[in-house]
Amino acid sequence: MLNEVNEQFRDSTTRYIKNLMTQSEAIRKQFEPSFYEALEFGRPQPFEEGKDNSGIYGLERIYEDRAVLTPYFGCASYCRYCFKKTRTLAGTAKLMSEENMEQAIDYIRRDPRINTALITGGDPMAQPKRVFKLLEELTAIPHITKIRIGTRHILFQPERITEELAERIASYNHVDYQNPLNSKNISVGVSINHIDELQPEVIAAIHRFTKRGVSVRGQMVLLKGINDTVTDLKNLLDHLLIIGVTPYYLFHCMDVIGTYHMRTSVQKGLDLLAQLTEFSGTYAVPYVYVTPVGKHRVSPGHTLDYEMIDGKRFIRTRSPYKASRFKAFSGKSVLPALHDEDEKGFIVSRYLDGNDTPIRY
Protein backbone atom coordinates (compact mmCIF):
# COMPACT_ATOMS: atom_id res chain seq x y z
CA MET A 1 0.00 0.00 0.00
CA LEU A 2 2.85 2.36 0.79
CA ASN A 3 4.37 1.65 -2.62
CA GLU A 4 1.06 2.66 -4.20
CA VAL A 5 1.11 5.92 -2.26
CA ASN A 6 4.70 6.70 -3.27
CA GLU A 7 3.93 6.02 -6.92
CA GLN A 8 0.99 8.40 -6.88
CA PHE A 9 2.20 11.25 -4.68
CA ARG A 10 5.43 13.12 -4.03
CA ASP A 11 7.04 12.99 -0.59
CA SER A 12 9.64 15.74 -1.00
CA THR A 13 10.63 17.78 2.02
CA THR A 14 13.34 20.30 2.82
CA ARG A 15 16.40 19.52 4.88
CA TYR A 16 14.95 21.73 7.62
CA ILE A 17 11.69 19.75 7.76
CA LYS A 18 13.51 16.41 7.65
CA ASN A 19 15.48 17.44 10.70
CA LEU A 20 12.34 18.48 12.56
CA MET A 21 10.67 15.18 11.65
CA THR A 22 13.34 13.32 13.63
CA GLN A 23 12.56 15.45 16.68
CA SER A 24 8.75 15.69 16.56
CA GLU A 25 6.07 13.04 16.02
CA ALA A 26 3.55 15.78 15.26
CA ILE A 27 5.69 17.05 12.39
CA ARG A 28 6.62 13.58 11.15
CA LYS A 29 2.96 12.57 10.83
CA GLN A 30 2.22 15.63 8.69
CA PHE A 31 4.94 14.95 6.10
CA GLU A 32 5.75 11.24 6.11
CA PRO A 33 3.76 9.14 3.59
CA SER A 34 1.44 6.62 5.23
CA PHE A 35 -0.06 3.40 3.89
CA TYR A 36 -3.42 4.78 5.08
CA GLU A 37 -3.30 7.11 2.08
CA ALA A 38 -3.94 4.10 -0.16
CA LEU A 39 -7.34 3.47 1.43
CA GLU A 40 -10.26 4.06 -0.91
CA PHE A 41 -11.43 7.36 0.51
CA GLY A 42 -12.06 10.95 -0.43
CA ARG A 43 -12.43 13.13 -3.45
CA PRO A 44 -9.65 14.30 -5.76
CA GLN A 45 -10.80 17.93 -5.52
CA PRO A 46 -13.01 18.50 -2.46
CA PHE A 47 -13.04 22.28 -2.83
CA GLU A 48 -11.83 23.15 -6.31
CA GLU A 49 -14.75 21.50 -8.05
CA GLY A 50 -16.85 24.50 -7.05
CA LYS A 51 -14.50 27.07 -8.56
CA ASP A 52 -14.30 28.66 -11.96
CA ASN A 53 -11.28 30.31 -13.54
CA SER A 54 -13.15 32.21 -16.26
CA GLY A 55 -10.88 30.50 -18.75
CA ILE A 56 -7.76 31.95 -17.09
CA TYR A 57 -5.38 29.39 -15.64
CA GLY A 58 -4.49 30.13 -12.00
CA LEU A 59 -7.45 32.47 -11.38
CA GLU A 60 -10.39 31.31 -9.26
CA ARG A 61 -13.45 32.99 -7.84
CA ILE A 62 -16.52 31.94 -5.90
CA TYR A 63 -17.06 35.09 -3.79
CA GLU A 64 -18.16 38.46 -5.13
CA ASP A 65 -15.42 40.44 -3.39
CA ARG A 66 -12.44 38.08 -3.64
CA ALA A 67 -10.23 36.66 -6.38
CA VAL A 68 -7.70 33.89 -5.82
CA LEU A 69 -4.41 33.73 -7.72
CA THR A 70 -2.17 30.65 -7.77
CA PRO A 71 1.06 31.60 -9.55
CA TYR A 72 2.85 28.39 -8.48
CA PHE A 73 1.31 25.04 -7.59
CA GLY A 74 4.47 23.46 -6.16
CA CYS A 75 5.84 23.50 -2.60
CA ALA A 76 9.23 23.00 -1.00
CA SER A 77 7.59 20.35 1.23
CA TYR A 78 4.34 18.43 0.84
CA CYS A 79 1.75 18.15 3.60
CA ARG A 80 -0.09 14.83 3.37
CA TYR A 81 -3.49 16.42 4.11
CA CYS A 82 -3.26 19.11 1.39
CA PHE A 83 -6.66 19.66 -0.24
CA LYS A 84 -4.86 20.22 -3.56
CA LYS A 85 -3.16 16.86 -3.15
CA THR A 86 -4.01 15.55 -6.60
CA ARG A 87 -2.33 18.58 -8.16
CA THR A 88 0.52 19.55 -5.83
CA LEU A 89 1.58 16.15 -4.50
CA ALA A 90 0.84 14.46 -7.83
CA GLY A 91 2.96 17.05 -9.63
CA THR A 92 0.40 17.53 -12.40
CA ALA A 93 -0.12 21.29 -12.18
CA LYS A 94 1.82 23.71 -14.34
CA LEU A 95 2.99 27.23 -13.59
CA MET A 96 0.80 30.24 -14.15
CA SER A 97 2.36 31.83 -17.23
CA GLU A 98 3.13 35.51 -17.71
CA GLU A 99 0.16 35.68 -20.08
CA ASN A 100 -2.08 33.98 -17.50
CA MET A 101 -1.05 36.51 -14.84
CA GLU A 102 -1.70 39.44 -17.18
CA GLN A 103 -5.12 38.05 -18.07
CA ALA A 104 -5.96 37.55 -14.39
CA ILE A 105 -4.91 41.10 -13.48
CA ASP A 106 -7.01 42.47 -16.33
CA TYR A 107 -10.01 40.41 -15.12
CA ILE A 108 -9.64 41.82 -11.60
CA ARG A 109 -9.07 45.35 -12.89
CA ARG A 110 -12.36 45.26 -14.81
CA ASP A 111 -14.52 44.25 -11.84
CA PRO A 112 -14.70 46.88 -9.06
CA ARG A 113 -16.65 44.51 -6.81
CA ILE A 114 -13.39 42.65 -6.11
CA ASN A 115 -11.57 44.33 -3.22
CA THR A 116 -9.51 41.38 -1.97
CA ALA A 117 -6.88 39.29 -3.74
CA LEU A 118 -5.48 36.11 -2.23
CA ILE A 119 -2.14 34.93 -3.58
CA THR A 120 -1.88 31.26 -2.71
CA GLY A 121 -0.48 27.96 -3.92
CA GLY A 122 1.11 25.48 -3.76
CA ASP A 123 3.27 28.01 -2.03
CA PRO A 124 3.83 31.37 -3.72
CA MET A 125 6.74 32.25 -1.43
CA ALA A 126 8.74 29.44 -3.00
CA GLN A 127 8.98 31.76 -6.02
CA PRO A 128 8.91 35.30 -4.58
CA LYS A 129 9.58 37.04 -7.92
CA ARG A 130 6.12 35.96 -9.03
CA VAL A 131 4.66 37.37 -5.81
CA PHE A 132 6.40 40.71 -6.38
CA LYS A 133 5.05 40.92 -9.93
CA LEU A 134 1.50 40.33 -8.71
CA LEU A 135 1.89 42.82 -5.86
CA GLU A 136 3.06 45.51 -8.30
CA GLU A 137 0.05 44.97 -10.52
CA LEU A 138 -2.57 44.47 -7.80
CA THR A 139 -1.62 47.50 -5.70
CA ALA A 140 -2.01 49.66 -8.81
CA ILE A 141 -5.71 48.72 -9.03
CA PRO A 142 -7.74 51.31 -7.04
CA HIS A 143 -10.45 48.93 -5.81
CA ILE A 144 -8.00 46.30 -4.53
CA THR A 145 -7.46 47.29 -0.90
CA LYS A 146 -6.58 43.97 0.73
CA ILE A 147 -3.98 41.49 -0.51
CA ARG A 148 -3.27 38.27 1.37
CA ILE A 149 -0.34 35.94 0.77
CA GLY A 150 -0.97 32.38 1.92
CA THR A 151 2.20 30.47 2.74
CA ARG A 152 3.80 27.66 4.71
CA HIS A 153 7.24 28.41 3.31
CA ILE A 154 8.07 30.22 6.54
CA LEU A 155 8.15 26.74 8.09
CA PHE A 156 9.69 24.90 5.13
CA GLN A 157 12.65 27.22 4.56
CA PRO A 158 12.68 29.97 7.19
CA GLU A 159 16.13 31.12 6.08
CA ARG A 160 14.60 32.20 2.75
CA ILE A 161 12.44 34.78 4.52
CA THR A 162 15.16 37.41 4.56
CA GLU A 163 15.08 40.97 5.84
CA GLU A 164 15.18 42.14 2.22
CA LEU A 165 12.20 39.97 1.22
CA ALA A 166 10.14 41.14 4.19
CA GLU A 167 11.05 44.77 3.47
CA ARG A 168 9.99 44.42 -0.17
CA ILE A 169 6.59 42.99 0.78
CA ALA A 170 6.08 45.59 3.53
CA SER A 171 6.75 48.37 1.01
CA TYR A 172 3.35 47.72 -0.60
CA ASN A 173 1.52 48.52 2.65
CA HIS A 174 -0.07 51.94 2.73
CA VAL A 175 -2.41 53.58 5.24
CA ASP A 176 -4.46 56.56 4.07
CA TYR A 177 -5.24 58.52 7.25
CA GLN A 178 -7.82 60.75 5.57
CA ASN A 179 -9.68 57.95 3.79
CA PRO A 180 -8.83 54.55 5.32
CA LEU A 181 -10.75 52.68 2.62
CA ASN A 182 -8.18 53.89 0.11
CA SER A 183 -5.42 52.11 2.05
CA LYS A 184 -3.53 49.05 0.84
CA ASN A 185 -3.24 46.27 3.40
CA ILE A 186 -0.79 43.45 2.77
CA SER A 187 -1.06 40.48 5.12
CA VAL A 188 0.61 37.10 5.33
CA GLY A 189 -1.36 33.99 6.23
CA VAL A 190 0.90 31.30 7.66
CA SER A 191 -0.19 27.71 8.27
CA ILE A 192 1.08 26.42 11.61
CA ASN A 193 -0.53 23.29 13.08
CA HIS A 194 1.55 22.42 16.13
CA ILE A 195 3.76 24.13 18.66
CA ASP A 196 6.74 22.04 17.50
CA GLU A 197 6.66 23.99 14.23
CA LEU A 198 7.34 27.28 16.02
CA GLN A 199 11.10 26.84 16.16
CA PRO A 200 13.31 29.92 16.82
CA GLU A 201 14.11 30.23 13.10
CA VAL A 202 10.43 30.20 12.20
CA ILE A 203 9.54 32.77 14.86
CA ALA A 204 12.37 35.01 13.61
CA ALA A 205 11.05 34.73 10.04
CA ILE A 206 7.55 35.70 11.20
CA HIS A 207 8.97 38.62 13.17
CA ARG A 208 10.62 40.00 10.03
CA PHE A 209 7.11 40.72 8.80
CA THR A 210 5.40 41.83 12.01
CA LYS A 211 8.11 44.32 12.98
CA ARG A 212 7.52 46.02 9.62
CA GLY A 213 3.79 46.34 10.15
CA VAL A 214 2.75 43.41 7.96
CA SER A 215 -0.13 41.58 9.61
CA VAL A 216 0.51 37.86 10.05
CA ARG A 217 -2.47 35.58 10.53
CA GLY A 218 -2.17 31.99 11.67
CA GLN A 219 -4.41 29.23 10.41
CA MET A 220 -4.48 25.64 11.61
CA VAL A 221 -5.89 22.36 10.33
CA LEU A 222 -7.40 20.06 12.94
CA LEU A 223 -5.53 16.77 12.51
CA LYS A 224 -6.20 13.49 14.30
CA GLY A 225 -3.37 12.38 16.57
CA ILE A 226 -1.42 15.56 15.85
CA ASN A 227 -3.18 18.56 17.41
CA ASP A 228 -6.62 17.28 18.43
CA THR A 229 -6.40 17.96 22.16
CA VAL A 230 -7.23 21.14 24.04
CA THR A 231 -3.65 21.18 25.38
CA ASP A 232 -2.22 21.13 21.85
CA LEU A 233 -4.46 23.90 20.58
CA LYS A 234 -4.18 26.14 23.64
CA ASN A 235 -0.40 25.83 23.62
CA LEU A 236 -0.27 26.74 19.94
CA LEU A 237 -2.68 29.67 20.30
CA ASP A 238 -0.77 30.99 23.32
CA HIS A 239 2.45 31.04 21.32
CA LEU A 240 0.89 32.57 18.20
CA LEU A 241 -0.65 35.40 20.20
CA ILE A 242 2.52 36.17 22.15
CA ILE A 243 4.64 36.46 18.98
CA GLY A 244 2.12 38.76 17.31
CA VAL A 245 0.29 36.31 15.04
CA THR A 246 -3.49 36.66 14.93
CA PRO A 247 -5.29 33.28 15.00
CA TYR A 248 -7.38 33.35 11.83
CA TYR A 249 -9.05 29.98 11.18
CA LEU A 250 -9.14 26.48 12.56
CA PHE A 251 -9.99 24.32 9.54
CA HIS A 252 -11.52 20.88 9.66
CA CYS A 253 -9.39 18.57 7.51
CA MET A 254 -10.99 18.26 4.06
CA ASP A 255 -12.07 14.92 2.64
CA VAL A 256 -9.35 14.77 0.00
CA ILE A 257 -7.97 11.44 -1.21
CA GLY A 258 -5.75 9.76 1.38
CA THR A 259 -6.84 11.66 4.49
CA TYR A 260 -9.13 9.12 6.17
CA HIS A 261 -6.68 8.67 9.05
CA MET A 262 -6.18 12.40 9.62
CA ARG A 263 -9.82 13.54 9.94
CA THR A 264 -11.59 13.90 13.27
CA SER A 265 -15.33 14.42 13.48
CA VAL A 266 -16.51 18.02 13.22
CA GLN A 267 -18.09 17.56 16.66
CA LYS A 268 -14.61 16.89 18.08
CA GLY A 269 -13.54 20.35 16.91
CA LEU A 270 -16.63 21.92 18.47
CA ASP A 271 -15.89 20.18 21.77
CA LEU A 272 -12.31 21.46 21.72
CA LEU A 273 -13.44 25.02 21.05
CA ALA A 274 -15.94 24.80 23.90
CA GLN A 275 -13.08 23.86 26.25
CA LEU A 276 -10.94 26.73 24.94
CA THR A 277 -13.66 29.28 25.68
CA GLU A 278 -13.19 28.56 29.39
CA PHE A 279 -9.88 30.43 29.32
CA SER A 280 -10.24 33.75 27.46
CA GLY A 281 -11.94 35.46 24.53
CA THR A 282 -8.61 35.46 22.72
CA TYR A 283 -9.15 31.78 21.99
CA ALA A 284 -12.33 32.38 19.99
CA VAL A 285 -10.71 31.30 16.72
CA PRO A 286 -13.29 30.69 13.95
CA TYR A 287 -13.78 26.96 13.25
CA VAL A 288 -14.81 26.12 9.69
CA TYR A 289 -15.29 23.22 7.36
CA VAL A 290 -15.13 23.83 3.63
CA THR A 291 -17.36 22.53 0.85
CA PRO A 292 -17.18 23.39 -2.86
CA VAL A 293 -19.46 26.39 -2.27
CA GLY A 294 -17.30 27.96 0.45
CA LYS A 295 -16.62 28.04 4.18
CA HIS A 296 -19.16 26.91 6.78
CA ARG A 297 -18.59 28.37 10.25
CA VAL A 298 -19.56 26.35 13.31
CA SER A 299 -19.32 27.52 16.91
CA PRO A 300 -19.58 25.93 20.37
CA GLY A 301 -23.20 25.10 21.06
CA HIS A 302 -23.94 24.50 17.38
CA THR A 303 -26.09 21.41 16.85
CA LEU A 304 -25.00 19.37 13.85
CA ASP A 305 -27.64 17.81 11.60
CA TYR A 306 -26.56 14.43 10.21
CA GLU A 307 -27.67 12.59 7.11
CA MET A 308 -26.59 9.09 6.09
CA ILE A 309 -25.76 8.61 2.41
CA ASP A 310 -24.55 5.21 1.14
CA GLY A 311 -23.64 4.23 4.68
CA LYS A 312 -21.54 7.36 5.28
CA ARG A 313 -22.31 10.17 7.72
CA PHE A 314 -22.69 13.65 6.27
CA ILE A 315 -23.34 16.98 7.97
CA ARG A 316 -26.32 18.67 6.39
CA THR A 317 -26.64 22.43 6.73
CA ARG A 318 -28.10 25.45 5.03
CA SER A 319 -25.07 27.45 3.96
CA PRO A 320 -24.88 31.25 4.14
CA TYR A 321 -24.55 31.33 0.33
CA LYS A 322 -27.31 32.05 -2.15
CA ALA A 323 -27.41 29.62 -5.07
CA SER A 324 -27.85 32.45 -7.57
CA ARG A 325 -24.76 34.29 -6.33
CA PHE A 326 -22.67 31.14 -6.29
CA LYS A 327 -23.58 30.38 -9.89
CA ALA A 328 -22.88 33.95 -10.94
CA PHE A 329 -19.38 34.09 -9.47
CA SER A 330 -18.29 30.46 -9.89
CA GLY A 331 -19.32 30.29 -13.51
CA LYS A 332 -21.29 27.11 -12.79
CA SER A 333 -24.78 26.58 -14.15
CA VAL A 334 -25.51 23.83 -11.64
CA LEU A 335 -24.58 23.28 -8.02
CA PRO A 336 -21.84 20.79 -7.08
CA ALA A 337 -22.74 17.22 -6.10
CA LEU A 338 -24.33 16.86 -2.63
CA HIS A 339 -25.64 20.43 -2.81
CA ASP A 340 -29.11 21.70 -3.61
CA GLU A 341 -31.18 24.87 -3.26
CA ASP A 342 -33.81 25.38 -0.58
CA GLU A 343 -37.10 27.28 -0.88
CA LYS A 344 -35.41 30.58 0.10
CA GLY A 345 -32.67 30.25 -2.49
CA PHE A 346 -29.87 29.24 -0.09
CA ILE A 347 -27.53 26.35 -0.81
CA VAL A 348 -27.99 23.26 1.34
CA SER A 349 -24.72 21.35 1.58
CA ARG A 350 -23.72 17.88 2.74
CA TYR A 351 -20.22 17.47 4.12
CA LEU A 352 -18.58 14.10 4.76
CA ASP A 353 -17.83 13.87 8.48
CA GLY A 354 -14.71 12.30 9.96
CA ASN A 355 -14.46 9.94 12.94
CA ASP A 356 -12.61 9.86 16.23
CA THR A 357 -11.33 6.30 16.16
CA PRO A 358 -7.67 6.38 17.23
CA ILE A 359 -5.15 5.61 14.46
CA ARG A 360 -1.78 3.96 14.90
CA TYR A 361 0.73 5.69 12.62
C-alpha positions in Angstrom: 0.0 0.0 0.0 2.8 2.4 0.8 4.4 1.7 -2.6 1.1 2.7 -4.2 1.1 5.9 -2.3 4.7 6.7 -3.3 3.9 6.0 -6.9 1.0 8.4 -6.9 2.2 11.3 -4.7 5.4 13.1 -4.0 7.0 13.0 -0.6 9.6 15.7 -1.0 10.6 17.8 2.0 13.3 20.3 2.8 16.4 19.5 4.9 15.0 21.7 7.6 11.7 19.7 7.8 13.5 16.4 7.7 15.5 17.4 10.7 12.3 18.5 12.6 10.7 15.2 11.6 13.3 13.3 13.6 12.6 15.5 16.7 8.7 15.7 16.6 6.1 13.0 16.0 3.5 15.8 15.3 5.7 17.0 12.4 6.6 13.6 11.1 3.0 12.6 10.8 2.2 15.6 8.7 4.9 15.0 6.1 5.8 11.2 6.1 3.8 9.1 3.6 1.4 6.6 5.2 -0.1 3.4 3.9 -3.4 4.8 5.1 -3.3 7.1 2.1 -3.9 4.1 -0.2 -7.3 3.5 1.4 -10.3 4.1 -0.9 -11.4 7.4 0.5 -12.1 11.0 -0.4 -12.4 13.1 -3.5 -9.7 14.3 -5.8 -10.8 17.9 -5.5 -13.0 18.5 -2.5 -13.0 22.3 -2.8 -11.8 23.2 -6.3 -14.8 21.5 -8.1 -16.8 24.5 -7.0 -14.5 27.1 -8.6 -14.3 28.7 -12.0 -11.3 30.3 -13.5 -13.1 32.2 -16.3 -10.9 30.5 -18.7 -7.8 32.0 -17.1 -5.4 29.4 -15.6 -4.5 30.1 -12.0 -7.4 32.5 -11.4 -10.4 31.3 -9.3 -13.5 33.0 -7.8 -16.5 31.9 -5.9 -17.1 35.1 -3.8 -18.2 38.5 -5.1 -15.4 40.4 -3.4 -12.4 38.1 -3.6 -10.2 36.7 -6.4 -7.7 33.9 -5.8 -4.4 33.7 -7.7 -2.2 30.7 -7.8 1.1 31.6 -9.5 2.9 28.4 -8.5 1.3 25.0 -7.6 4.5 23.5 -6.2 5.8 23.5 -2.6 9.2 23.0 -1.0 7.6 20.3 1.2 4.3 18.4 0.8 1.7 18.1 3.6 -0.1 14.8 3.4 -3.5 16.4 4.1 -3.3 19.1 1.4 -6.7 19.7 -0.2 -4.9 20.2 -3.6 -3.2 16.9 -3.2 -4.0 15.5 -6.6 -2.3 18.6 -8.2 0.5 19.6 -5.8 1.6 16.1 -4.5 0.8 14.5 -7.8 3.0 17.0 -9.6 0.4 17.5 -12.4 -0.1 21.3 -12.2 1.8 23.7 -14.3 3.0 27.2 -13.6 0.8 30.2 -14.2 2.4 31.8 -17.2 3.1 35.5 -17.7 0.2 35.7 -20.1 -2.1 34.0 -17.5 -1.1 36.5 -14.8 -1.7 39.4 -17.2 -5.1 38.0 -18.1 -6.0 37.6 -14.4 -4.9 41.1 -13.5 -7.0 42.5 -16.3 -10.0 40.4 -15.1 -9.6 41.8 -11.6 -9.1 45.4 -12.9 -12.4 45.3 -14.8 -14.5 44.2 -11.8 -14.7 46.9 -9.1 -16.7 44.5 -6.8 -13.4 42.7 -6.1 -11.6 44.3 -3.2 -9.5 41.4 -2.0 -6.9 39.3 -3.7 -5.5 36.1 -2.2 -2.1 34.9 -3.6 -1.9 31.3 -2.7 -0.5 28.0 -3.9 1.1 25.5 -3.8 3.3 28.0 -2.0 3.8 31.4 -3.7 6.7 32.3 -1.4 8.7 29.4 -3.0 9.0 31.8 -6.0 8.9 35.3 -4.6 9.6 37.0 -7.9 6.1 36.0 -9.0 4.7 37.4 -5.8 6.4 40.7 -6.4 5.0 40.9 -9.9 1.5 40.3 -8.7 1.9 42.8 -5.9 3.1 45.5 -8.3 0.0 45.0 -10.5 -2.6 44.5 -7.8 -1.6 47.5 -5.7 -2.0 49.7 -8.8 -5.7 48.7 -9.0 -7.7 51.3 -7.0 -10.5 48.9 -5.8 -8.0 46.3 -4.5 -7.5 47.3 -0.9 -6.6 44.0 0.7 -4.0 41.5 -0.5 -3.3 38.3 1.4 -0.3 35.9 0.8 -1.0 32.4 1.9 2.2 30.5 2.7 3.8 27.7 4.7 7.2 28.4 3.3 8.1 30.2 6.5 8.1 26.7 8.1 9.7 24.9 5.1 12.7 27.2 4.6 12.7 30.0 7.2 16.1 31.1 6.1 14.6 32.2 2.7 12.4 34.8 4.5 15.2 37.4 4.6 15.1 41.0 5.8 15.2 42.1 2.2 12.2 40.0 1.2 10.1 41.1 4.2 11.0 44.8 3.5 10.0 44.4 -0.2 6.6 43.0 0.8 6.1 45.6 3.5 6.7 48.4 1.0 3.3 47.7 -0.6 1.5 48.5 2.7 -0.1 51.9 2.7 -2.4 53.6 5.2 -4.5 56.6 4.1 -5.2 58.5 7.2 -7.8 60.8 5.6 -9.7 58.0 3.8 -8.8 54.6 5.3 -10.8 52.7 2.6 -8.2 53.9 0.1 -5.4 52.1 2.0 -3.5 49.1 0.8 -3.2 46.3 3.4 -0.8 43.4 2.8 -1.1 40.5 5.1 0.6 37.1 5.3 -1.4 34.0 6.2 0.9 31.3 7.7 -0.2 27.7 8.3 1.1 26.4 11.6 -0.5 23.3 13.1 1.6 22.4 16.1 3.8 24.1 18.7 6.7 22.0 17.5 6.7 24.0 14.2 7.3 27.3 16.0 11.1 26.8 16.2 13.3 29.9 16.8 14.1 30.2 13.1 10.4 30.2 12.2 9.5 32.8 14.9 12.4 35.0 13.6 11.1 34.7 10.0 7.5 35.7 11.2 9.0 38.6 13.2 10.6 40.0 10.0 7.1 40.7 8.8 5.4 41.8 12.0 8.1 44.3 13.0 7.5 46.0 9.6 3.8 46.3 10.2 2.8 43.4 8.0 -0.1 41.6 9.6 0.5 37.9 10.1 -2.5 35.6 10.5 -2.2 32.0 11.7 -4.4 29.2 10.4 -4.5 25.6 11.6 -5.9 22.4 10.3 -7.4 20.1 12.9 -5.5 16.8 12.5 -6.2 13.5 14.3 -3.4 12.4 16.6 -1.4 15.6 15.9 -3.2 18.6 17.4 -6.6 17.3 18.4 -6.4 18.0 22.2 -7.2 21.1 24.0 -3.6 21.2 25.4 -2.2 21.1 21.9 -4.5 23.9 20.6 -4.2 26.1 23.6 -0.4 25.8 23.6 -0.3 26.7 19.9 -2.7 29.7 20.3 -0.8 31.0 23.3 2.5 31.0 21.3 0.9 32.6 18.2 -0.7 35.4 20.2 2.5 36.2 22.2 4.6 36.5 19.0 2.1 38.8 17.3 0.3 36.3 15.0 -3.5 36.7 14.9 -5.3 33.3 15.0 -7.4 33.3 11.8 -9.0 30.0 11.2 -9.1 26.5 12.6 -10.0 24.3 9.5 -11.5 20.9 9.7 -9.4 18.6 7.5 -11.0 18.3 4.1 -12.1 14.9 2.6 -9.3 14.8 0.0 -8.0 11.4 -1.2 -5.8 9.8 1.4 -6.8 11.7 4.5 -9.1 9.1 6.2 -6.7 8.7 9.0 -6.2 12.4 9.6 -9.8 13.5 9.9 -11.6 13.9 13.3 -15.3 14.4 13.5 -16.5 18.0 13.2 -18.1 17.6 16.7 -14.6 16.9 18.1 -13.5 20.3 16.9 -16.6 21.9 18.5 -15.9 20.2 21.8 -12.3 21.5 21.7 -13.4 25.0 21.1 -15.9 24.8 23.9 -13.1 23.9 26.2 -10.9 26.7 24.9 -13.7 29.3 25.7 -13.2 28.6 29.4 -9.9 30.4 29.3 -10.2 33.7 27.5 -11.9 35.5 24.5 -8.6 35.5 22.7 -9.2 31.8 22.0 -12.3 32.4 20.0 -10.7 31.3 16.7 -13.3 30.7 14.0 -13.8 27.0 13.3 -14.8 26.1 9.7 -15.3 23.2 7.4 -15.1 23.8 3.6 -17.4 22.5 0.9 -17.2 23.4 -2.9 -19.5 26.4 -2.3 -17.3 28.0 0.4 -16.6 28.0 4.2 -19.2 26.9 6.8 -18.6 28.4 10.2 -19.6 26.4 13.3 -19.3 27.5 16.9 -19.6 25.9 20.4 -23.2 25.1 21.1 -23.9 24.5 17.4 -26.1 21.4 16.8 -25.0 19.4 13.8 -27.6 17.8 11.6 -26.6 14.4 10.2 -27.7 12.6 7.1 -26.6 9.1 6.1 -25.8 8.6 2.4 -24.6 5.2 1.1 -23.6 4.2 4.7 -21.5 7.4 5.3 -22.3 10.2 7.7 -22.7 13.6 6.3 -23.3 17.0 8.0 -26.3 18.7 6.4 -26.6 22.4 6.7 -28.1 25.5 5.0 -25.1 27.4 4.0 -24.9 31.3 4.1 -24.5 31.3 0.3 -27.3 32.0 -2.2 -27.4 29.6 -5.1 -27.9 32.5 -7.6 -24.8 34.3 -6.3 -22.7 31.1 -6.3 -23.6 30.4 -9.9 -22.9 33.9 -10.9 -19.4 34.1 -9.5 -18.3 30.5 -9.9 -19.3 30.3 -13.5 -21.3 27.1 -12.8 -24.8 26.6 -14.2 -25.5 23.8 -11.6 -24.6 23.3 -8.0 -21.8 20.8 -7.1 -22.7 17.2 -6.1 -24.3 16.9 -2.6 -25.6 20.4 -2.8 -29.1 21.7 -3.6 -31.2 24.9 -3.3 -33.8 25.4 -0.6 -37.1 27.3 -0.9 -35.4 30.6 0.1 -32.7 30.2 -2.5 -29.9 29.2 -0.1 -27.5 26.4 -0.8 -28.0 23.3 1.3 -24.7 21.4 1.6 -23.7 17.9 2.7 -20.2 17.5 4.1 -18.6 14.1 4.8 -17.8 13.9 8.5 -14.7 12.3 10.0 -14.5 9.9 12.9 -12.6 9.9 16.2 -11.3 6.3 16.2 -7.7 6.4 17.2 -5.2 5.6 14.5 -1.8 4.0 14.9 0.7 5.7 12.6 
